[in-house]
Amino acid sequence: MAHRSFAVTFAALMSPFLVWAAHFGLVYGINGIICARHLQDARLLGYPLSPALIGIVTVLALLWVAMLMARALGGHGPADHVAAEDPRRFARWFVAAGAGTALVAILWVALPALMVPACG
């Protein structure tokens, strides 16, 4: 069995929350830059720039977290290097539960940002 440091295993356990945190920062960063640079009227693929970028970032975050959940539910987790079954089972459960929570949190952050104008 390969040995992983505690920091790597802990980061893997927290990965759904880290994806949510990155999404949170990107959503508010996008809106902040658009307002600071007066890009409210800019368009991307025919859509206003802010909702288009936030939509892209949101879809990517949702896909990433869904992949983490699918891996955890499929029997793969951050503690696969541990010999005992209980820590592996807990790690898979924790990642799957965290991914479910992160999916809701990502939508919770994205919906208002998509419904309200960036600088409104």
DSSP file (Angstrom, degrees, kcal/mol; ACC not computed):
  #  RESIDUE AA STRUCTURE BP1 BP2  ACC     N-H-->O    O-->H-N    N-H-->O    O-->H-N    TCO  KAPPA ALPHA  PHI   PSI    X-CA   Y-CA   Z-CA
    1    1 A M              0   0    0      0, 0.0     2,-0.2     0, 0.0    80,-0.1   0.000 360.0 360.0 360.0 136.8    0.0    0.0    0.0
    2    2 A A        -     0   0    0     80,-0.1     2,-0.5     1,-0.0     0, 0.0  -0.490 360.0-128.7 -77.3 150.5    1.2    3.5   -0.8
    3    3 A H        -     0   0    0     -2,-0.2     2,-0.4    79,-0.0    79,-0.0  -0.865  21.8-168.5-104.2 134.4    1.5    6.0    1.9
    4    4 A R        -     0   0    0     -2,-0.5     2,-0.0    75,-0.0     0, 0.0  -0.905  25.4-111.3-117.1 149.3   -0.1    9.4    1.6
    5    5 A S     >  -     0   0    0     -2,-0.4     4,-2.0     1,-0.1     5,-0.2  -0.343  27.6-114.0 -72.7 160.6    0.5   12.4    3.9
    6    6 A F  H  > S+     0   0    0      1,-0.2     4,-3.0     2,-0.2     5,-0.2   0.890 115.4  57.3 -60.3 -39.9   -2.3   13.6    6.1
    7    7 A A  H  > S+     0   0    0      1,-0.2     4,-2.4     2,-0.2    -1,-0.2   0.895 107.6  46.2 -62.1 -41.1   -2.4   16.9    4.2
    8    8 A V  H  > S+     0   0    0      2,-0.2     4,-2.0     1,-0.2    -1,-0.2   0.923 115.0  46.4 -67.9 -44.1   -3.1   15.1    0.9
    9    9 A T  H  X S+     0   0    0     -4,-2.0     4,-2.2     2,-0.2    -2,-0.2   0.912 113.5  49.3 -64.6 -42.3   -5.7   12.8    2.4
   10   10 A F  H  X S+     0   0    0     -4,-3.0     4,-2.1     2,-0.2    -2,-0.2   0.910 110.0  50.5 -64.2 -42.8   -7.4   15.7    4.2
   11   11 A A  H  < S+     0   0    0     -4,-2.4     4,-0.4    -5,-0.2    -1,-0.2   0.884 110.3  50.5 -62.7 -37.5   -7.5   17.9    1.0
   12   12 A A  H >< S+     0   0    0     -4,-2.0     3,-0.8     1,-0.2    -1,-0.2   0.886 109.5  50.7 -67.5 -37.7   -9.0   14.9   -0.9
   13   13 A L  H 3< S+     0   0    0     -4,-2.2    -2,-0.2     1,-0.2    -1,-0.2   0.880 115.5  42.7 -63.8 -37.1  -11.7   14.6    1.9
   14   14 A M  T >X S+     0   0    0     -4,-2.1     4,-2.1     1,-0.2     3,-0.7   0.396  82.2 110.1 -90.2   3.0  -12.4   18.3    1.6
   15   15 A S  H <> S+     0   0    0     -3,-0.8     4,-2.3    -4,-0.4     5,-0.2   0.830  73.9  53.1 -54.7 -41.0  -12.4   18.4   -2.2
   16   16 A P  H 3> S+     0   0    0      0, 0.0     4,-1.9     0, 0.0    -1,-0.3   0.911 113.0  45.4 -61.0 -37.6  -16.1   19.0   -2.7
   17   17 A F  H <> S+     0   0    0     -3,-0.7     4,-2.5     2,-0.2    -2,-0.2   0.835 110.3  53.9 -73.2 -31.8  -16.0   22.0   -0.4
   18   18 A L  H  X S+     0   0    0     -4,-2.1     4,-2.3     2,-0.2    -1,-0.2   0.883 108.1  49.9 -68.1 -38.2  -12.8   23.3   -2.1
   19   19 A V  H  X S+     0   0    0     -4,-2.3     4,-2.5    -5,-0.2    -2,-0.2   0.922 111.4  49.1 -64.3 -43.3  -14.6   23.2   -5.4
   20   20 A W  H  X S+     0   0    0     -4,-1.9     4,-2.9     2,-0.2    -2,-0.2   0.924 110.7  50.2 -61.4 -43.9  -17.5   25.1   -3.9
   21   21 A A  H  X S+     0   0    0     -4,-2.5     4,-2.4     2,-0.2    -1,-0.2   0.897 111.1  48.5 -62.6 -40.9  -15.2   27.7   -2.4
   22   22 A A  H  X S+     0   0    0     -4,-2.3     4,-2.5     2,-0.2    -1,-0.2   0.915 112.2  49.2 -64.7 -42.1  -13.4   28.2   -5.7
   23   23 A H  H  X S+     0   0    0     -4,-2.5     4,-2.8     2,-0.2    -2,-0.2   0.927 109.9  52.0 -61.3 -45.1  -16.8   28.5   -7.5
   24   24 A F  H  X S+     0   0    0     -4,-2.9     4,-2.0     1,-0.2     5,-0.3   0.935 111.8  46.0 -56.4 -49.5  -17.9   31.0   -4.8
   25   25 A G  H  X S+     0   0    0     -4,-2.4     4,-2.1     1,-0.2    -1,-0.2   0.892 113.1  49.6 -63.0 -40.5  -14.8   33.1   -5.4
   26   26 A L  H  X S+     0   0    0     -4,-2.5     4,-3.0     2,-0.2     5,-0.2   0.908 108.6  52.3 -66.2 -42.1  -15.1   33.0   -9.1
   27   27 A V  H  X S+     0   0    0     -4,-2.8     4,-2.0     1,-0.2    -2,-0.2   0.951 116.6  38.2 -60.8 -49.3  -18.7   34.0   -9.2
   28   28 A Y  H  X S+     0   0    0     -4,-2.0     4,-2.1    -5,-0.2    -1,-0.2   0.812 115.7  54.0 -74.6 -28.4  -18.1   37.1   -7.0
   29   29 A G  H  X S+     0   0    0     -4,-2.1     4,-2.6    -5,-0.3     5,-0.2   0.909 107.9  50.0 -66.9 -42.7  -14.8   37.8   -8.8
   30   30 A I  H  X S+     0   0    0     -4,-3.0     4,-2.5     2,-0.2    -2,-0.2   0.949 113.4  45.2 -60.1 -49.8  -16.5   37.7  -12.2
   31   31 A N  H  X S+     0   0    0     -4,-2.0     4,-2.2    -5,-0.2     5,-0.2   0.896 113.2  51.1 -62.4 -39.7  -19.2   40.1  -11.0
   32   32 A G  H  X S+     0   0    0     -4,-2.1     4,-2.6     2,-0.2    -1,-0.2   0.915 112.1  45.5 -64.4 -43.0  -16.7   42.4   -9.3
   33   33 A I  H  X S+     0   0    0     -4,-2.6     4,-2.4     2,-0.2    -2,-0.2   0.910 111.9  51.9 -67.1 -41.8  -14.5   42.6  -12.4
   34   34 A I  H  <>S+     0   0    0     -4,-2.5     5,-2.8    -5,-0.2     6,-0.3   0.906 115.0  42.2 -62.7 -41.0  -17.4   43.2  -14.7
   35   35 A C  H ><5S+     0   0    0     -4,-2.2     3,-0.8     3,-0.2    -2,-0.2   0.906 115.0  49.5 -71.4 -41.3  -18.6   46.1  -12.5
   36   36 A A  H 3<5S+     0   0    0     -4,-2.6    -2,-0.2     1,-0.2    -1,-0.2   0.852 117.1  40.8 -67.5 -33.9  -15.2   47.5  -12.0
   37   37 A R  T 3<5S-     0   0    0     -4,-2.4    -1,-0.2    -5,-0.2    -2,-0.2   0.346 109.2-121.3 -96.7   6.1  -14.3   47.5  -15.7
   38   38 A H  T < 5 +     0   0    0     -3,-0.8     3,-0.3    -4,-0.2    -3,-0.2   0.927  63.1 144.2  54.4  51.2  -17.8   48.7  -16.8
   39   39 A L    > < +     0   0    0     -5,-2.8     3,-1.6     1,-0.2    10,-0.3   0.036  20.8 121.9-104.9  24.3  -18.4   45.6  -18.9
   40   40 A Q  T 3  S+     0   0    0     -6,-0.3    -1,-0.2     1,-0.3    10,-0.2   0.812  78.1  45.8 -58.9 -30.8  -22.2   45.4  -18.2
   41   41 A D  T 3  S+     0   0    0     -3,-0.3    -1,-0.3     7,-0.1    -2,-0.1   0.467  87.2 113.4 -93.8  -1.1  -23.0   45.6  -21.8
   42   42 A A    <   -     0   0    0     -3,-1.6     7,-2.3    -8,-0.1     2,-0.3  -0.356  52.6-152.3 -70.0 152.0  -20.4   43.1  -23.1
   43   43 A R  E     -A   48   0A   0      5,-0.3     2,-0.4     6,-0.1    -2,-0.1  -0.932  15.2-163.8-130.1 151.1  -21.6   39.9  -24.6
   44   44 A L  E >  S-A   47   0A   0      3,-3.1     3,-1.8    -2,-0.3     8,-0.0  -0.972  83.4 -16.0-134.5 117.7  -20.3   36.4  -24.9
   45   45 A L  T 3  S-     0   0    0     -2,-0.4    -1,-0.1     1,-0.3     0, 0.0   0.821 129.3 -54.1  56.5  33.7  -22.0   34.0  -27.4
   46   46 A G  T 3  S+     0   0    0      1,-0.3    -1,-0.3     0, 0.0     3,-0.0   0.390 120.0 103.0  85.9  -3.7  -24.9   36.4  -27.6
   47   47 A Y  E <  S-A   44   0A   0     -3,-1.8    -3,-3.1     1,-0.1    -1,-0.3  -0.779  86.4 -86.9-108.2 153.6  -25.5   36.4  -23.8
   48   48 A P  E  >  -A   43   0A   0      0, 0.0     4,-2.0     0, 0.0    -5,-0.3  -0.320  44.1-118.8 -55.5 144.1  -24.6   39.1  -21.3
   49   49 A L  H  > S+     0   0    0     -7,-2.3     4,-2.7   -10,-0.3     5,-0.3   0.879 105.6  52.3 -59.0 -45.9  -21.0   38.5  -20.1
   50   50 A S  H  > S+     0   0    0     -8,-0.2     4,-2.7     1,-0.2     5,-0.3   0.958 113.1  41.1 -61.4 -55.0  -21.7   38.0  -16.4
   51   51 A P  H  > S+     0   0    0      0, 0.0     4,-2.4     0, 0.0    -1,-0.2   0.868 115.2  53.4 -62.4 -33.2  -24.4   35.3  -16.7
   52   52 A A  H  X S+     0   0    0     -4,-2.0     4,-2.1     2,-0.2    -2,-0.2   0.952 113.6  40.6 -65.7 -48.2  -22.5   33.6  -19.5
   53   53 A L  H  X S+     0   0    0     -4,-2.7     4,-2.6     2,-0.2     5,-0.2   0.909 116.7  49.1 -66.9 -41.5  -19.3   33.3  -17.5
   54   54 A I  H  X S+     0   0    0     -4,-2.7     4,-2.5    -5,-0.3    -1,-0.2   0.889 110.5  51.9 -65.7 -37.8  -21.1   32.4  -14.3
   55   55 A G  H  X S+     0   0    0     -4,-2.4     4,-2.4    -5,-0.3    -1,-0.2   0.917 111.3  46.7 -62.7 -43.2  -23.1   29.7  -16.2
   56   56 A I  H  X S+     0   0    0     -4,-2.1     4,-2.2     2,-0.2    -2,-0.2   0.939 114.3  46.6 -63.9 -47.5  -19.9   28.2  -17.6
   57   57 A V  H  X S+     0   0    0     -4,-2.6     4,-2.3     1,-0.2    -2,-0.2   0.883 113.0  50.8 -62.4 -39.0  -18.2   28.2  -14.2
   58   58 A T  H  X S+     0   0    0     -4,-2.5     4,-2.8     2,-0.2     5,-0.2   0.920 109.5  48.7 -67.1 -44.6  -21.3   26.8  -12.5
   59   59 A V  H  X S+     0   0    0     -4,-2.4     4,-2.4     1,-0.2    -2,-0.2   0.915 112.6  49.1 -62.3 -42.1  -21.6   23.9  -15.0
   60   60 A L  H  X S+     0   0    0     -4,-2.2     4,-2.3     2,-0.2    -2,-0.2   0.916 112.7  47.2 -63.9 -42.5  -17.9   23.0  -14.6
   61   61 A A  H  X S+     0   0    0     -4,-2.3     4,-2.5     2,-0.2     5,-0.2   0.917 112.2  49.7 -65.3 -42.9  -18.2   23.1  -10.8
   62   62 A L  H  X S+     0   0    0     -4,-2.8     4,-2.5     1,-0.2    -2,-0.2   0.911 112.1  48.2 -62.6 -42.1  -21.3   21.0  -10.8
   63   63 A L  H  X S+     0   0    0     -4,-2.4     4,-2.2    -5,-0.2    -1,-0.2   0.909 111.7  49.8 -64.1 -41.7  -19.7   18.4  -13.1
   64   64 A W  H  X S+     0   0    0     -4,-2.3     4,-2.0     2,-0.2    -2,-0.2   0.932 113.9  44.2 -63.8 -46.2  -16.6   18.2  -11.0
   65   65 A V  H  X S+     0   0    0     -4,-2.5     4,-2.4     1,-0.2    -1,-0.2   0.884 111.7  53.5 -68.2 -37.6  -18.5   17.7   -7.8
   66   66 A A  H  X S+     0   0    0     -4,-2.5     4,-2.6    -5,-0.2    -1,-0.2   0.884 108.1  51.2 -63.0 -37.1  -20.8   15.2   -9.5
   67   67 A M  H  X S+     0   0    0     -4,-2.2     4,-2.4     2,-0.2    -2,-0.2   0.905 109.0  50.4 -65.3 -41.1  -17.7   13.3  -10.6
   68   68 A L  H  X S+     0   0    0     -4,-2.0     4,-2.1     2,-0.2    -2,-0.2   0.909 112.5  47.6 -61.7 -41.3  -16.3   13.3   -7.0
   69   69 A M  H  X S+     0   0    0     -4,-2.4     4,-2.9     2,-0.2     5,-0.2   0.919 110.6  50.8 -65.7 -43.7  -19.7   12.0   -5.8
   70   70 A A  H  X S+     0   0    0     -4,-2.6     4,-1.6     1,-0.2    -2,-0.2   0.903 110.9  49.0 -62.6 -41.0  -19.8    9.3   -8.4
   71   71 A R  H  <>S+     0   0    0     -4,-2.4     5,-2.7     2,-0.2    -1,-0.2   0.920 112.8  47.6 -63.3 -43.1  -16.3    8.1   -7.6
   72   72 A A  H ><5S+     0   0    0     -4,-2.1     3,-1.2     1,-0.2    -2,-0.2   0.919 114.4  45.5 -65.7 -42.8  -17.1    8.0   -3.9
   73   73 A L  H 3<5S+     0   0    0     -4,-2.9    -1,-0.2     1,-0.2    -2,-0.2   0.760 107.5  60.4 -71.5 -23.4  -20.3    6.1   -4.4
   74   74 A G  T 3<5S-     0   0    0     -4,-1.6    -1,-0.2    -5,-0.2    -2,-0.2   0.422 126.4 -96.1 -83.7   1.6  -18.5    3.8   -6.8
   75   75 A G  T < 5S+     0   0    0     -3,-1.2     2,-0.4     1,-0.3    -3,-0.2   0.567  88.0 116.3  99.7   8.7  -16.1    2.6   -4.1
   76   76 A H      < +     0   0    0     -5,-2.7    -1,-0.3    -6,-0.2    -2,-0.2  -0.925  35.2 153.3-112.0 136.2  -13.1    4.9   -4.7
   77   77 A G    >   -     0   0    0     -2,-0.4     3,-1.2    -3,-0.1    15,-0.1  -0.913  56.5 -91.8-152.6 177.9  -12.1    7.4   -2.1
   78   78 A P  T 3  S+     0   0    0      0, 0.0     3,-0.3     0, 0.0   -66,-0.1   0.627 117.4  54.5 -73.0 -12.5   -9.2    9.4   -0.6
   79   79 A A  T >   +     0   0    0      9,-0.2     3,-1.9     1,-0.2     9,-0.1   0.041  65.2 119.5-109.4  26.3   -8.4    6.8    2.0
   80   80 A D  T <   +     0   0    0     -3,-1.2    -1,-0.2     1,-0.3     8,-0.1   0.713  69.3  64.8 -63.6 -18.5   -7.9    3.8   -0.4
   81   81 A H  T 3  S+     0   0    0     -3,-0.3    -1,-0.3   -80,-0.1     2,-0.3   0.595  81.7  97.8 -79.8  -9.8   -4.3    3.5    0.8
   82   82 A V    <   -     0   0    0     -3,-1.9     6,-0.1     1,-0.1   -80,-0.1  -0.586  69.0-144.4 -81.6 140.2   -5.5    2.6    4.3
   83   83 A A  S    S+     0   0    0     -2,-0.3    -1,-0.1   -82,-0.1     2,-0.1   0.882  76.4  77.2 -73.3 -38.9   -5.5   -1.1    5.1
   84   84 A A  S  > S-     0   0    0      1,-0.1     4,-0.8     4,-0.0    -2,-0.1  -0.421  73.6-139.8 -77.1 148.4   -8.6   -1.1    7.4
   85   85 A E  H  > S+     0   0    0      1,-0.2     4,-2.7     2,-0.2     5,-0.2   0.856  91.8  66.5 -76.3 -36.6  -12.1   -0.9    5.8
   86   86 A D  H  > S+     0   0    0      1,-0.2     4,-2.6     2,-0.2     5,-0.2   0.904 102.0  45.5 -58.2 -47.6  -13.7    1.5    8.3
   87   87 A P  H  > S+     0   0    0      0, 0.0     4,-2.5     0, 0.0    -1,-0.2   0.885 114.0  50.4 -63.8 -35.2  -11.6    4.5    7.5
   88   88 A R  H  X S+     0   0    0     -4,-0.8     4,-2.3     2,-0.2    -9,-0.2   0.928 111.6  47.4 -66.2 -43.3  -12.0    3.9    3.8
   89   89 A R  H  X S+     0   0    0     -4,-2.7     4,-2.5     1,-0.2    -1,-0.2   0.915 113.0  48.8 -63.4 -43.5  -15.8    3.6    4.2
   90   90 A F  H  X S+     0   0    0     -4,-2.6     4,-3.0    -5,-0.2    -1,-0.2   0.919 110.5  50.8 -62.2 -43.7  -16.0    6.7    6.2
   91   91 A A  H  X S+     0   0    0     -4,-2.5     4,-2.4     2,-0.2     5,-0.2   0.914 111.7  47.3 -62.7 -42.5  -13.9    8.7    3.7
   92   92 A R  H  X S+     0   0    0     -4,-2.3     4,-2.4     2,-0.2    -1,-0.2   0.924 114.1  47.4 -64.1 -43.5  -16.1    7.6    0.8
   93   93 A W  H  X S+     0   0    0     -4,-2.5     4,-2.8     2,-0.2     5,-0.3   0.915 111.9  50.6 -62.5 -42.9  -19.2    8.5    2.8
   94   94 A F  H  X S+     0   0    0     -4,-3.0     4,-2.6     1,-0.2    -2,-0.2   0.906 112.0  46.2 -63.9 -43.1  -17.8   11.9    3.8
   95   95 A V  H  X S+     0   0    0     -4,-2.4     4,-2.4     2,-0.2    -1,-0.2   0.915 114.2  48.2 -66.6 -42.4  -16.9   12.8    0.2
   96   96 A A  H  X S+     0   0    0     -4,-2.4     4,-2.1     2,-0.2    -2,-0.2   0.930 115.1  44.3 -64.4 -44.9  -20.3   11.7   -1.1
   97   97 A A  H  X S+     0   0    0     -4,-2.8     4,-2.1     1,-0.2    -2,-0.2   0.904 114.7  49.6 -66.0 -41.0  -22.1   13.6    1.6
   98   98 A G  H  X S+     0   0    0     -4,-2.6     4,-2.8    -5,-0.3    -2,-0.2   0.874 109.0  52.7 -64.2 -37.1  -19.9   16.6    1.1
   99   99 A A  H  X S+     0   0    0     -4,-2.4     4,-2.4     2,-0.2    -2,-0.2   0.905 108.0  50.7 -66.5 -40.6  -20.5   16.4   -2.6
  100  100 A G  H  X S+     0   0    0     -4,-2.1     4,-1.6     2,-0.2    -2,-0.2   0.919 113.5  45.5 -61.1 -42.8  -24.2   16.5   -2.1
  101  101 A T  H  X S+     0   0    0     -4,-2.1     4,-2.4     1,-0.2    -2,-0.2   0.906 112.1  51.5 -65.7 -42.1  -23.9   19.5    0.1
  102  102 A A  H  X S+     0   0    0     -4,-2.8     4,-2.8     2,-0.2     5,-0.2   0.860 104.7  56.8 -66.0 -35.4  -21.5   21.2   -2.3
  103  103 A L  H  X S+     0   0    0     -4,-2.4     4,-1.9     2,-0.2    -1,-0.2   0.933 110.8  43.6 -60.5 -44.4  -24.0   20.7   -5.2
  104  104 A V  H  X S+     0   0    0     -4,-1.6     4,-2.4     1,-0.2    -2,-0.2   0.918 114.0  50.8 -65.1 -43.3  -26.7   22.5   -3.3
  105  105 A A  H  X S+     0   0    0     -4,-2.4     4,-1.9     2,-0.2    -2,-0.2   0.885 108.1  52.1 -63.9 -39.5  -24.2   25.2   -2.2
  106  106 A I  H  X S+     0   0    0     -4,-2.8     4,-2.3     1,-0.2    -1,-0.2   0.927 112.6  44.9 -63.4 -44.6  -23.0   25.8   -5.8
  107  107 A L  H  X S+     0   0    0     -4,-1.9     4,-2.6    -5,-0.2    -2,-0.2   0.893 110.2  55.8 -64.6 -38.3  -26.6   26.2   -7.0
  108  108 A W  H  < S+     0   0    0     -4,-2.4    -2,-0.2     1,-0.2    -1,-0.2   0.853 113.1  41.4 -62.6 -36.2  -27.4   28.5   -4.0
  109  109 A V  H  X S+     0   0    0     -4,-1.9     4,-0.9    -5,-0.1    -1,-0.2   0.875 117.6  46.8 -77.3 -39.4  -24.5   30.8   -5.0
  110  110 A A  H  X S+     0   0    0     -4,-2.3     4,-2.1    -5,-0.2     5,-0.2   0.880  99.1  64.6 -76.7 -39.1  -25.1   30.7   -8.8
  111  111 A L  H  X S+     0   0    0     -4,-2.6     4,-1.8     1,-0.2     3,-0.2   0.915 105.6  41.9 -58.5 -50.0  -28.9   31.3   -9.0
  112  112 A P  H  > S+     0   0    0      0, 0.0     4,-2.2     0, 0.0    -1,-0.2   0.904 114.3  53.1 -63.2 -37.0  -29.0   34.8   -7.5
  113  113 A A  H  < S+     0   0    0     -4,-0.9    -2,-0.2     1,-0.2    -3,-0.1   0.816 112.9  44.6 -66.5 -28.7  -25.9   35.7   -9.6
  114  114 A L  H  < S+     0   0    0     -4,-2.1    -1,-0.2    -3,-0.2    -3,-0.2   0.755 116.9  44.7 -83.9 -25.2  -27.6   34.5  -12.7
  115  115 A M  H  < S+     0   0    0     -4,-1.8    -2,-0.2    -5,-0.2    -1,-0.1   0.757 106.7  60.7 -91.3 -26.3  -31.0   36.2  -11.9
  116  116 A V  S  < S-     0   0    0     -4,-2.2    -1,-0.0    -5,-0.2     0, 0.0  -0.833  93.8-103.6-105.2 138.7  -29.8   39.6  -10.8
  117  117 A P    >   -     0   0    0      0, 0.0     3,-1.4     0, 0.0    -2,-0.1  -0.248  33.3-115.0 -58.0 149.5  -27.8   42.0  -13.1
  118  118 A A  T 3  S+     0   0    0      1,-0.3   -83,-0.1     2,-0.1    -2,-0.0   0.853 111.5  21.2 -57.7 -40.2  -24.1   42.1  -12.3
  119  119 A C  T 3         0   0    0      1,-0.1    -1,-0.3   -85,-0.1   -79,-0.0   0.042 360.0 360.0-117.3  24.7  -24.1   45.7  -11.2
  120  120 A G    <         0   0    0     -3,-1.4    -1,-0.1     0, 0.0    -2,-0.1   0.459 360.0 360.0 -89.3 360.0  -27.8   46.2  -10.4
